[in-house]
Amino acid sequence: MVKTKDGLFIPKEKKVVVLWDLDNKPPRGPPYEAATALRRVAEKLGKVVEISAYANRHAFIHLPHWVVQERRERRNLDFAERKGEVIPIEPYLCSVCGRKCKTNLELKKHFKQLHERERQKKVNRMRSLKGKKRQKYKERYVSGNEKYNEAARKLLTPKIGYGLGSELRRAGVNVKMVEDKPQAADWAVKRQIQHSMTCGVDWLVLVSDDKDFSDMLRKAREADLGTVVVSDQDRGLGRHADLWVPWIGVENGEIGEADLMPEMRRQFEEEKESGGGGGDGLFSLSYEEDETAEMERDGFGRFNVSAFSEDEWVEDEDDDFALSDSDDDSDDELSF
């Protein structure tokens, strides 16, 4: 309990840390939407103090199948519009200046020749400044120009990757690139779990299917740290956590307050406040109900709830003017 300014005692807000193993569990769709959905789920447990994602450079240059398919469809549609085979119902509208264009290729050409050129002038001007003047200019004309940034995300295609790092940062995720060594991301996540065990965190949300984290999850539970695993299989890493939720359900926004089983969270928090352990039950959730779901107790007295029945590259010749993604904000490079 904490005391407010009015002298009232209210329950202390729980602190939540989210650790995302990008190498093992990358987004299946747009990264910004996936990160936002993950944050909403974590906020149901308490106050999210940190969301960190770990991966090596290959995760940021790899093109998932859905990205390749989306770009191919867009390119085919652009060619059909240019040949007159497809006529848009409404003209394409530039979100920066409001100009109407007949085709998407015409809109891209307009954006490149006018707005991107003006943007580059502002960047060059910013680089000629120093100190507070440079920071103020950057916030006002470069990073603070949301109209341009939003249009660039839709029209400009990165030459490398698909903007995974920049989109996650836009969603408030602390993206950390690890060395190109085996298990480098795993070790980084394990070190962060150990840190969370000693800094007063109440809930740890781990997005991964890697069973190498099993020992760390057991140690976290022994340290009275509530653990939630977001993965595709509850019978793997999920059985070593207090709660399990399906990754696809999180990405689709189908995990609600009821799916996080408030009675389980309340039991864990009561045991923690009374000096007991963090609970020894595993509750597995499926975002789809199944009539064959059944509950059984294993040899350790834990309840197991089951609800189950049984690198690519493309080159876009039309986007040679696209800006490249950057993983370091300190060099003033622009990433979209």
VOFI-586855 format. One record per atom (N, C-alpha, C): residue in three letters; x, y, z. Coordinates in steps of 0.05 Angstrom, whole numbers, plus 32768, in hexadecimal, padded with zeros to 4 digits. Example, Ala and Ser with C-alpha at 12.3 -4.5 7.8 and 13.67 -1.06 7.14 Angstrom:
REM VOFI-586855
ALA81087F8E809C
ALA80F67FA6809C
ALA81087FBE809C
SER81017FD3808E
SER81117FEB808F
SER81028001809D
//
This chain:
REM VOFI-586855
MET80117FE88000
MET800080008000
MET801280198000
VAL8009802D7FF2
VAL801780477FF1
VAL8003805D7FF9
LYS800E80728004
LYS7FFE8088800E
LYS7FFE809F7FF9
THR7FE680A87FF2
THR7FE380BE7FDF
THR7FE580D97FED
LYS7FE480EE7FDC
LYS7FE681097FE7
LYS7FCD810F7FF9
ASP7FB781027FF3
ASP7F9F81078003
ASP7F9E80F6801D
GLY7FB380E78022
GLY7FB580D7803A
GLY7FA780BC8037
LEU7F9F80B5801F
LEU7F92809B801B
LEU7FA780868014
PHE7FA2806D801C
PHE7FB380578016
PHE7FA780467FFF
ILE7FB680437FEA
ILE7FAD80347FD3
ILE7FC2801F7FCD
PRO7FB980097FBF
PRO7FCD7FF47FB8
PRO7FE37FFF7FA6
LYS7FFB7FF67FAB
LYS80127FFE7F9C
LYS80107FF37F80
GLU801580047F6C
GLU80147FFB7F50
GLU802A7FE87F49
LYS80247FD27F3C
LYS80377FBE7F36
LYS80497FC77F1E
LYS80627FC17F1F
LYS80757FC77F0A
LYS80797FB07EF8
VAL80787FB57EDE
VAL807A7FA07ECA
VAL80917FA67EB7
VAL80A17F917EB1
VAL80B67F937E9E
VAL80B17F7E7E87
VAL80B37F877E6E
VAL80AF7F767E57
VAL80C97F727E49
LEU80D17F597E45
LEU80E97F527E36
LEU80E17F417E1E
TRP80EA7F4B7E07
TRP80E17F3F7DED
TRP80F97F347DDF
ASP80F97F1A7DDA
ASP810E7F0C7DCB
ASP81067F0C7DAE
LEU81107F217DA0
LEU81087F257D84
LEU81137F0F7D71
ASP812A7F047D78
ASP81357EEE7D68
ASP81237ED67D68
ASN81167ED17D7E
ASN81057EB97D81
ASN80E87EBF7D7A
LYS80DE7ED77D80
LYS80C27EDD7D7D
LYS80BF7EF97D6F
PRO80C47EFA7D55
PRO80C07F147D47
PRO80A37F197D42
PRO809C7F327D3B
PRO807F7F377D35
PRO80767F297D1C
ARG805D7F207D1C
ARG80527F147D04
ARG80457F287CF2
GLY80437F417CFB
GLY80377F567CEB
GLY80467F707CF0
PRO80397F877CEB
PRO80467FA07CF0
PRO80527FA27D0C
PRO806B7FA97D0F
PRO80787FAA7D29
PRO806B7FBD7D3D
TYR80637FD57D33
TYR80587FE97D45
TYR803E7FDF7D52
GLU802D7FD37D42
GLU80147FC87D4D
GLU80197FB17D61
ALA802D7FA07D5B
ALA80337F8A7D6D
ALA803E7F947D87
ALA80507FA87D86
ALA805B7FB37D9F
ALA80467FC17DAF
THR80347FCF7DA2
THR801E7FDD7DB0
THR800B7FCA7DBE
ALA80057FB47DB0
ALA7FF37F9F7DBC
ALA80017F927DD3
LEU801B7F8D7DD1
LEU802A7F817DE8
LEU802A7F937E00
ARG802D7FAD7DFC
ARG802C7FC07E12
ARG80117FC07E1F
ARG7FFC7FBF7E10
ARG7FE17FC07E1B
ARG7FDC7FA77E2D
VAL7FE67F907E25
VAL7FE37F787E35
VAL7FF37F7B7E4F
ALA800C7F857E4D
ALA801D7F887E65
ALA80117F9C7E78
GLU80047FB17E6E
GLU7FF87FC57E80
GLU7FE17FBB7E90
LYS7FD67FA47E89
LYS7FC17F987E99
LYS7FCC7F8C7EB3
LEU7FE67F887EB4
LEU7FF37F7D7ECC
LEU7FFC7F937EDE
GLY80007FAB7ED4
GLY800B7FC17EE5
GLY80177FD77ED3
LYS80297FE67EDF
LYS80367FFC7ED0
LYS804F7FF07EC2
VAL804F7FF47EA8
VAL80667FEA7E97
VAL807D7FFE7E9A
VAL80927FF67EA6
VAL80A980087EAA
VAL80BE80047E94
GLU80BD7FEE7E86
GLU80D17FEA7E70
GLU80C77FD47E5D
ILE80CB7FD97E43
ILE80C87FC47E2F
ILE80E17FC47E1E
SER80F07FAE7E1F
SER81097FAB7E11
SER81087F947DFD
ALA81127F987DE5
ALA81137F837DD1
ALA81307F7E7DC9
TYR81387F657DC7
TYR81547F5D7DC2
TYR81557F4C7DA9
ALA81697F537D98
ALA816D7F437D7F
ALA81887F4B7D73
ASN81937F3A7D62
ASN81AB7F417D53
ASN81A37F4F7D39
ARG81B77F577D2A
ARG81B17F677D12
ARG81A17F587CFD
HIS81A27F3E7CFC
HIS81937F2F7CE8
HIS81757F327CEB
ALA816C7F367D04
ALA814F7F3A7D08
ALA81457F547CFB
PHE81577F687CF8
PHE814F7F827CED
PHE81537F847CCF
ILE81617F717CC3
ILE81657F717CA5
ILE81557F5C7C98
HIS814A7F497CA7
HIS813B7F337C9B
HIS811F7F3D7C94
LEU81157F347C7D
LEU80FA7F3B7C74
LEU80E77F237C78
PRO80D47F267C8A
PRO80C07F107C8D
PRO80B07F0C7C74
HIS80A37EF57C72
HIS80937EEE7C5A
HIS807D7F027C56
TRP80707F0B7C6C
TRP80597F1D7C69
TRP80627F387C5E
VAL807A7F417C64
VAL80847F5A7C59
VAL808A7F577C3B
VAL80967F417C33
VAL809C7F3C7C17
VAL80827F3B7C07
GLN806E7F2D7C12
GLN80557F2B7C04
GLN80477F467C02
GLU80487F557C17
GLU803B7F707C17
GLU80487F827C03
ARG80627F827C01
ARG80707F937BEE
ARG806B7F8A7BD2
ARG806A7F707BCD
ARG80657F667BB2
ARG80497F6F7BA9
GLU80357F6C7BBA
GLU801A7F747BB3
GLU80187F927BAD
ARG80267FA27BBD
ARG80257FBF7BB9
ARG80337FC67B9F
ARG80497FB97B98
ARG80577FBF7B80
ARG80467FB77B67
ASN80397FA07B68
ASN80287F987B52
ASN80117FAB7B4E
LEU80057FB57B64
LEU7FEF7FC87B62
LEU7FF97FE37B57
ASP80117FEB7B5E
ASP801C80047B54
ASP802080027B35
PHE802A7FEC7B2C
PHE802E7FE87B0F
PHE80137FE87B00
ALA7FFF7FDB7B0D
ALA7FE47FDA7B00
ALA7FD87FF67AFF
GLU7FDC80067B13
GLU7FD180217B13
GLU7FDF80327AFE
ARG7FF9802E7AFB
ARG8008803E7AE7
ARG800080377ACA
LYS7FF9801D7AC6
LYS7FF180157AAB
LYS7FD3801B7AA6
GLY7FC580237ABA
GLY7FA980297AB7
GLY7F9780127ABA
GLU7FA17FFB7AC2
GLU7F917FE37AC5
GLU7F807FE57ADE
VAL7F8A7FF37AF2
VAL7F7B7FF87B0B
VAL7F7880167B0F
ILE7F60801F7B14
ILE7F5B803B7B19
ILE7F52803E7B36
PRO7F61804D7B47
PRO7F5980517B63
PRO7F3F805F7B65
ILE7F2F80577B79
ILE7F1580637B7D
ILE7F1880817B85
GLU7F2C80867B97
GLU7F3180A17BA0
GLU7F4F80A77B9A
PRO7F5680C07B95
PRO7F7280C77B90
PRO7F8380C37BAA
TYR7F9C80BE7BA6
TYR7FAF80BC7BBD
TYR7FB480D87BC7
LEU7FB380DB7BE2
LEU7FB680F57BEE
LEU7FD080F77BFE
CYS7FE0810B7BF9
CYS7FF9810F7C08
CYS7FF281197C24
SER7FFA810A7C38
SER7FF381127C54
SER800481297C5E
VAL801881327C4F
VAL802881497C57
VAL801D81637C4D
CYS801781647C33
CYS800E817D7C27
CYS7FF1817C7C1C
GLY7FE681647C1B
GLY7FCA81617C12
GLY7FC7815F7BF4
ARG7FDD815C7BE5
ARG7FDB815A7BC8
ARG7FCE813F7BC0
LYS7FBD81407BAA
LYS7FB081287BA0
LYS7FC0811D7B89
CYS7FC581037B89
CYS7FD380F57B74
CYS7FC280DE7B69
LYS7FC480D97B4E
LYS7FB480C57B42
LYS7FBD80A97B49
THR7FD780A47B4C
THR7FE180897B53
THR7FF4808B7B6B
ASN7FF980737B76
ASN800B80727B8C
ASN802880797B84
LEU803080717B6C
LEU804B80777B62
LEU804E80967B5F
GLU803980A37B56
GLU803A80C07B54
GLU803C80CD7B6F
LEU802F80C27B83
LEU803180CC7B9E
LEU804D80C87BA9
LYS805980B17BA4
LYS807580AC7BAD
LYS808880C07B9F
LYS808480C57B86
LYS809680D77B77
LYS809380F37B82
HIS807B80FC7B88
HIS807681167B94
HIS808381187BAF
PHE808081047BBF
PHE808C81047BDA
PHE80AA81057BD9
LYS80B680F67BC6
LYS80D380F67BC4
LYS80DE81117BBA
GLN80D2811C7BA6
GLN80DD81347B9A
GLN80D8814D7BAB
LEU80C3814D7BBB
LEU80BD81657BCA
LEU80C381627BE8
HIS80B681507BF5
HIS80B7814F7C12
HIS80D281427C1C
GLU80DB812D7C0E
GLU80F481207C17
GLU810B81337C12
ARG810A81427BFC
ARG812081557BF6
ARG8120816C7C0B
GLU810881757C13
GLU8107818A7C28
GLU8111817E7C43
ARG810A81667C47
ARG811381587C60
ARG813281577C61
GLN813E81507C4B
GLN815B814F7C4A
GLN8168816A7C4F
LYS815C817F7C46
LYS8166819A7C4B
LYS816581A07C69
LYS815081987C77
LYS814E819C7C93
LYS8162818C7CA3
VAL816781737C99
VAL817B81627CA6
VAL8197816F7CA4
ASN819D81797C8C
ASN81B781867C88
ASN81BA819F7C99
ARG81A481AE7C9C
ARG81A481C57CAD
ARG81A881BD7CCA
MET819C81A87CD3
MET819E819E7CEE
MET81BB81967CF4
ARG81C881897CE1
ARG81E481807CE6
ARG81F881977CE7
SER81F081AE7CDD
SER820281C57CDF
SER820081D47CF9
LEU81EB81CD7D09
LEU81E881D97D23
LEU81F581C87D39
LYS81F781D47D51
LYS820481C67D67
LYS81F481CB7D81
GLY81F881B97D94
GLY81EE81BD7DAF
GLY81CF81BE7DB0
LYS81C581D17DC0
LYS81A881D37DC4
LYS819A81DC7DAB
LYS81A781EC7D9A
LYS819A81F57D82
LYS819481DD7D6F
ARG81A881CB7D6E
ARG81A481B37D5E
ARG818E81A17D68
GLN818D819D7D83
GLN8178818C7D8E
GLN815C81997D8A
LYS815B81B37D8E
LYS814181C17D8B
LYS813781C07D6E
TYR814A81C37D5B
TYR814381C27D3F
TYR813A81A67D37
LYS814881927D42
LYS814181767D3B
LYS8125816F7D45
GLU811E81777D5E
GLU810481717D69
GLU80EE817F7D5A
ARG80F381977D50
ARG80DE81A67D42
ARG80DA819F7D25
TYR80F0819C7D16
TYR80EE81997CFA
TYR80F4817D7CEF
VAL8102816C7CFF
VAL810A81527CF5
VAL80FA813C7D02
SER810181367D1B
SER80F281207D29
SER80D681287D31
GLY80D181427D33
GLY80B6814B7D3C
GLY80A3814F7D25
ASN80AB814A7D0C
ASN809A814D7CF5
ASN808A81337CF1
GLU807481307D00
GLU806681177CFF
GLU805881127CE4
LYS804F81277CD7
LYS804281247CBD
LYS805581167CA9
TYR806E81207CA8
TYR808181157C96
TYR808880F87C9E
ASN808C80F47CB8
ASN809480D97CC2
ASN807E80C47CBB
GLU806580CC7CBF
GLU804F80B97CB9
GLU804E80B37C9B
ALA805180C77C8B
ALA805080C37C6E
ALA806880B37C64
ALA807F80B77C70
ALA809780A97C68
ALA8095808B7C6E
ARG808880847C85
ARG808580687C8D
ARG8074805A7C78
LYS806180677C6C
LYS804F805B7C59
LYS805B805A7C3C
LEU806B806E7C35
LEU807380717C19
LEU809080677C15
LEU80A2806A7C28
LEU80BE80647C25
LEU80C480487C2F
THR80D080387C1F
THR80D7801C7C27
THR80F5801B7C2E
PRO80FC80137C46
PRO811880117C4E
PRO81277FFE7C3B
LYS814080057C34
LYS81507FF47C22
LYS81587FDA7C30
ILE815A7FDB7C4A
ILE81617FC37C5A
ILE814C7FBF7C6F
GLY81417FA77C71
GLY812D7FA17C85
GLY81127FAE7C7F
TYR81027FB07C94
TYR80E87FBC7C91
TYR80E17FD07CA7
GLY80F67FDB7CB3
GLY80F27FEF7CC8
GLY80EA7FE37CE3
LEU80F37FCB7CE9
LEU80EC7FBE7D02
LEU80F57FCE7D1A
GLY810E7FD77D1B
GLY81187FE57D32
GLY810B80007D36
SER8107800F7D21
SER80FB802A7D23
SER80DE80287D2B
GLU80CF80147D21
GLU80B380127D28
GLU80B080097D46
LEU80C27FF87D50
LEU80C07FF07D6C
LEU80C780087D7E
ARG80DB80187D76
ARG80E180307D86
ARG80CA80437D86
ARG80BC80467D70
ARG80A580587D6F
ARG808F804F7D82
ALA808E80357D88
ALA807A802A7D9B
ALA8084802B7DB7
GLY809C80367DBC
GLY80A780397DD7
GLY80B780217DE0
VAL80C080107DCE
VAL80D07FF97DD5
VAL80EE80017DD4
ASN80FD7FF87DE8
ASN81197FFC7DE9
ASN81277FE67DDA
VAL812F7FEB7DC1
VAL813A7FD77DAF
VAL81587FD57DB4
LYS81627FBD7DBA
LYS817E7FB97DC0
LYS81897FA47DAC
MET819D7FAC7D9C
MET81AA7F9A7D89
MET81C17F8C7D97
VAL81C27F727D97
VAL81D77F637DA3
VAL81EC7F5B7D8F
GLU82027F4F7D98
GLU82177F467D86
GLU820E7F2E7D75
ASP821B7F2B7D5E
ASP82167F147D4D
ASP82237EFB7D57
LYS821A7EF27D6E
LYS82257EDA7D7A
LYS820E7EC87D82
PRO82127EAD7D82
PRO81FD7E9B7D8B
PRO81F37EA17DA7
GLN81DA7EA27DAB
GLN81CD7EA67DC5
GLN81D37EC17DD1
ALA81DC7ED47DC1
ALA81E27EEF7DCC
ALA81C97EFD7DD6
ALA81B37EFA7DC8
ALA819A7F067DD1
ALA818F7EF97DEA
ASP81937EDE7DEC
ASP818A7ECF7E04
ASP81997ED97E1D
TRP81B37EDC7E1A
TRP81C37EE57E31
TRP81BB7F017E3A
ALA81B57F127E26
ALA81AD7F2D7E2D
ALA81927F2D7E3C
VAL81807F1C7E33
VAL81667F1A7E41
VAL81697F0F7E5D
LYS817A7EFB7E60
LYS817E7EEF7E7A
LYS818A7F037E8D
ARG819D7F137E84
ARG81A97F277E96
ARG81937F3C7E9E
GLN81817F427E8C
GLN816C7F557E93
GLN81587F487EA7
ILE81537F2E7EA4
ILE81427F217EB8
ILE814E7F217ED3
GLN81687F1C7ED5
GLN81767F1D7EEF
GLN81747F397EFB
HIS81777F4D7EEA
HIS81757F697EF4
HIS81597F6F7EFE
SER81457F657EF0
SER81297F697EF8
SER81237F5C7F13
MET81307F467F19
MET812C7F387F32
MET81367F487F4A
THR81477F5C7F46
THR81537F6B7F5C
THR814B7F887F5D
CYS81387F907F4C
CYS81327FAD7F4B
CYS81147FB37F51
GLY81077FA17F5F
GLY80EC7FA67F68
GLY80D67FA37F53
VAL80DB7F947F3E
VAL80C67F8F7F29
VAL80B37F7A7F33
ASP80997F7D7F2D
ASP80857F6A7F37
ASP807E7F557F22
TRP807E7F5D7F08
TRP80777F4B7EF3
TRP808B7F4C7EDC
LEU80927F357ED2
LEU80A47F337EBB
LEU80957F257EA4
VAL80947F337E8D
VAL80877F287E76
VAL809D7F227E62
LEU809F7F087E5B
LEU80B47EFE7E49
LEU80A77EF57E2F
VAL80AF7F017E19
VAL80A47EF97DFE
VAL80B97EE87DF1
SER80B57ECE7DF2
SER80C87EBB7DE7
SER80BD7E9F7DE9
ASP80C87E8D7DD8
ASP80C17E717DD9
ASP80DA7E607DDF
ASP80F07E6E7DE5
ASP810A7E617DEA
ASP810A7E537E05
LYS810D7E397E06
LYS810D7E2B7E1F
LYS81277E307E30
ASP813B7E3D7E24
ASP81537E447E33
ASP814D7E577E4A
PHE81367E647E4A
PHE812F7E777E60
PHE81217E697E77
SER811E7E4F7E75
SER810F7E407E8A
SER811B7E447EA6
ASP81357E417EA8
ASP81437E437EC2
ASP81407E607ECD
MET81427E747EBC
MET813F7E8F7EC5
MET81237E957ECF
LEU810F7E897EC2
LEU80F47E8D7ECB
LEU80EF7E807EE6
ARG80FA7E697EEA
ARG80F77E5C7F04
ARG81047E6C7F1A
LYS811C7E787F14
LYS81297E887F28
LYS81197EA27F2D
ALA810D7EAD7F18
ALA80FC7EC57F1C
ALA80E47EBF7F2E
ARG80D87EA87F2A
ARG80C17EA17F3B
ARG80C97E9C7F58
GLU80E17E917F5B
GLU80EB7E8D7F76
GLU80F17EA77F84
ALA80F77EBC7F74
ALA80FC7ED67F7F
ALA80E37EE77F82
ASP80CB7EDA7F81
ASP80B17EE77F84
ASP80AC7EFB7F6D
LEU80B57EF57F56
LEU80B07F067F3E
LEU809C7EF87F2D
GLY80857F057F29
GLY80707EF97F18
GLY807A7EF77EFB
THR80757EE17EEE
THR80807EDD7ED3
THR80697ED67EC0
VAL806A7EE37EA8
VAL80577EDE7E93
VAL80667ED87E79
VAL80607EC27E6D
VAL806D7EBB7E53
VAL80597EBF7E3D
VAL80627ECD7E28
VAL80527ED17E10
VAL80607EC17DFA
SER80537EAC7DF1
SER80607E9A7DDD
SER804A7E8C7DCD
ASP80537E7A7DBD
ASP80407E6B7DAC
ASP80387E507DB9
GLN80487E467DCC
GLN80427E2C7DD8
GLN80447E2E7DF6
ASP802E7E277E03
ASP802D7E287E20
ASP803D7E107E2D
ARG80407DFA7E1E
ARG804D7DE37E2A
ARG806B7DE57E29
GLY80767DFA7E1D
GLY80937DFE7E1D
GLY809C7E107E33
LEU80A47E287E2C
LEU80AD7E3B7E41
LEU80967E447E53
GLY807E7E437E49
GLY80677E4D7E59
GLY80627E3E7E72
ARG806A7E247E74
ARG80647E157E8C
ARG80767E1D7EA3
HIS808A7E2D7E9F
HIS809C7E367EB4
HIS80947E517EBF
ALA807E7E5D7EB5
ALA80767E787EBD
ALA805C7E767ECC
ASP80557E8D7ED9
ASP803B7E8E7EE8
ASP80247E917ED5
LEU80287E9F7EBF
LEU80127EA37EAB
LEU801E7E9E7E8F
TRP800D7E957E7D
TRP80157E927E61
TRP7FFE7E9D7E50
VAL80067EAD7E3B
VAL7FF27EB77E28
VAL7FFD7EB37E0C
PRO7FEC7EAE7DF9
PRO7FF57EA87DDD
PRO7FFF7EC17DCF
TRP80157EBF7DC1
TRP80207ED67DB3
TRP800D7EE07D9D
ILE80007ECD7D8F
ILE7FEE7ED67D79
ILE7FD67EE57D85
GLY7FCD7EDD7D9D
GLY7FB77EEB7DA9
GLY7FBF7F077DB2
VAL7FD87F0B7DBA
VAL7FE27F257DC2
VAL7FE47F377DA9
GLU7FEF7F2D7D93
GLU7FF27F3D7D7B
GLU7FD77F457D6F
ASN7FC37F337D72
ASN7FA97F397D67
ASN7F987F4A7D7A
GLY7FA37F517D91
GLY7F937F617DA4
GLY7F7C7F527DB1
GLU7F7E7F387DB4
GLU7F687F287DBE
GLU7F6C7F1F7DDB
ILE7F817F2A7DE8
ILE7F867F237E05
ILE7F7A7F3A7E16
GLY7F667F347E25
GLY7F597F487E36
GLY7F607F447E53
GLU7F537F537E64
GLU7F587F517E81
GLU7F507F367E8C
ALA7F3A7F2B7E81
ALA7F327F107E8A
ALA7F457EFB7E82
ASP7F527EFE7E6C
ASP7F657EE97E63
ASP7F7E7EE77E74
LEU7F847EFC7E83
LEU7F9B7EFB7E95
LEU7F947EF07EB0
MET7F7C7EE67EB3
MET7F737ED87ECA
MET7F787EE87EE4
PRO7F687EFC7EEA
PRO7F6C7F0C7F02
PRO7F6E7EFC7F1C
GLU7F5F7EE57F1D
GLU7F617ED67F36
GLU7F7C7ECA7F3A
MET7F8A7EC37F24
MET7FA57EB87F27
MET7FB87ECE7F2F
ARG7FB57EE67F23
ARG7FC77EFD7F2B
ARG7FC27F047F48
ARG7FA97F047F50
ARG7FA37F0C7F6C
ARG7FAF7EF87F7F
GLN7FAD7EDE7F78
GLN7FB97EC97F89
GLN7FD77ECC7F8C
PHE7FE47ED27F75
PHE80017ED67F75
PHE80097EEE7F86
GLU7FFB7F047F83
GLU80027F1C7F92
GLU7FFC7F197FB0
GLU7FE77F0B7FB7
GLU7FE17F067FD3
GLU7FF77EF57FE0
GLU80007EE07FD2
GLU80157ECF7FDC
GLU802F7EDE7FDF
LYS80347EF07FCB
LYS804C7F007FCC
LYS804C7F137FE4
GLU80367F207FE9
GLU80347F337FFF
GLU80357F25801A
SER802B7F0C801B
SER802C7EFD8034
SER80467EEF8039
GLY80597EF28027
GLY80747EE6802A
GLY80777ECB801D
GLY80627EC28010
GLY80637EA88003
GLY80707EAB7FE8
GLY80717E957FD9
GLY807D7E957FBF
GLY806A7EA27FAB
GLY80737EA37F93
GLY80647EB07F7E
GLY804F7E9D7F72
GLY80477E897F81
GLY80337E767F76
GLY80417E607F66
ASP80347E497F66
ASP80417E337F58
ASP802E7E277F44
GLY801C7E377F39
GLY80097E2C7F25
GLY800E7E397F0A
LEU800B7E297EF6
LEU800D7E337EDA
LEU7FF27E347ECE
PHE7FEB7E4C7EC5
PHE7FD17E4F7EB8
PHE7FD67E567E9B
SER7FCD7E457E89
SER7FD27E497E6C
SER7FB87E537E60
LEU7FBB7E677E4F
LEU7FA37E737E42
LEU7FA57E6F7E24
SER7F8F7E697E18
SER7F8C7E687DFB
SER7F787E7D7DF4
TYR7F7F7E8D7DDF
TYR7F6D7EA27DD8
TYR7F547E987DC9
GLU7F537E7E7DC4
GLU7F3C7E717DB9
GLU7F337E5B7DCC
GLU7F197E5A7DD3
GLU7F0F7E467DE5
GLU7F0E7E2C7DD6
ASP7F117E167DE4
ASP7F107DFB7DD8
ASP7F007DE97DEB
GLU7EEE7DDA7DE0
GLU7EDD7DC97DF0
GLU7EEC7DB37DFD
THR7F047DAC7DF3
THR7F147D977DFE
THR7F267DA07E15
ALA7F237DB97E1D
ALA7F357DC37E33
ALA7F2F7DB47E4C
GLU7F447DAC7E5A
GLU7F417D9E7E73
GLU7F577DA67E86
MET7F527DA37EA0
MET7F657DAA7EB5
MET7F6E7D917EC4
GLU7F877D8F7EC8
GLU7F927D787ED7
GLU7FA87D817EE9
ARG7FAD7D737EFE
ARG7FC27D797F12
ARG7FDA7D677F0D
ASP7FF27D727F0B
ASP80097D627F06
ASP80147D587F20
GLY802B7D4A7F1F
GLY80377D3E7F37
GLY80417D527F4B
PHE80457D6B7F43
PHE804E7D807F56
PHE80377D907F62
GLY801E7D887F5D
GLY80087D967F68
GLY80007DAF7F58
ARG800B7DB37F40
ARG80057DCA7F30
ARG7FEF7DC47F1D
PHE7FDF7DD87F17
PHE7FC97DD57F04
PHE7FD47DDC7EE8
ASN7FCF7DCB7ED5
ASN7FD57DD07EB9
ASN7FBB7DD27EAA
VAL7FB67DE97E9E
VAL7F9E7DED7E8F
VAL7FA67DED7E72
SER7F9A7DDB7E62
SER7FA07DD97E46
SER7F877DDE7E36
ALA7F8A7DEE7E21
ALA7F737DF57E10
ALA7F797DEE7DF3
PHE7F897DDA7DEF
PHE7F917DD37DD4
PHE7F877DB77DCD
SER7F7E7DB37DB3
SER7F777D997DA9
SER7F907D8C7D9D
GLU7F957D8C7D91
GLU7FAE7D817D86
GLU7FBF7D987D77
ASP81447EB37C7A
ASP81497ECF7C73
ASP81457ED57C55
GLU81337EE87C52
GLU812A7EED7C36
GLU812E7F0B7C2F
TRP81377F107C16
TRP813D7F2B7C0D
TRP812D7F327BF5
VAL81247F4B7BF2
VAL81177F557BDA
VAL81237F707BD3
GLU81227F767BBA
GLU812B7F907BB1
GLU81147F9E7BA3
ASP810F7FB77BAA
ASP80FA7FC67B9E
ASP81067FDC7B8D
GLU81047FD87B72
GLU81117FEC7B61
GLU810480077B63
ASP80EB80087B6B
ASP80DD80227B6B
ASP80E280317B85
ASP80F180267B97
ASP80F580337BB1
ASP811380377BB6
ASP8122803E7BA2
ASP813F80427BA6
ASP8144805B7BB7
PHE8131806C7BB9
PHE813580857BC8
PHE812E80817BE5
ALA812780687BED
ALA811E80647C09
ALA813580687C1C
LEU812E80707C34
LEU814180757C49
LEU8146805A7C57
SER815E80577C62
SER8166803E7C70
SER816080417C8D
ASP815B802A7C9A
ASP8156802A7CB7
ASP8170802C7CC6
SER816F80397CDD
SER8186803D7CED
SER818080347D09
ASP819380277D16
ASP818F801D7D31
ASP819C802F7D45
ASP81A780457D3D
ASP81B480577D50
ASP81AA80737D4C
ASP819D807F7D5F
ASP819280997D5C
ASP81A680AF7D60
SER81BE80A87D68
SER81D280BD7D6F
SER81E080C87D56
ASP81DD80BB7D3F
ASP81EB80C57D27
ASP81D980D67D15
ASP81C280DD7D1F
ASP81AF80EE7D11
ASP81A580E27CF7
GLU81A880C87CF3
GLU819D80BC7CDC
GLU817F80B97CDF
LEU817080BA7CCA
LEU815380B87CCB
LEU814B809C7CC5
SER813980917CD5
SER812F80767CD0
SER811180767CD1
PHE810580657CC1
PHE80E880657CC0
PHE80DF80487CC3
//
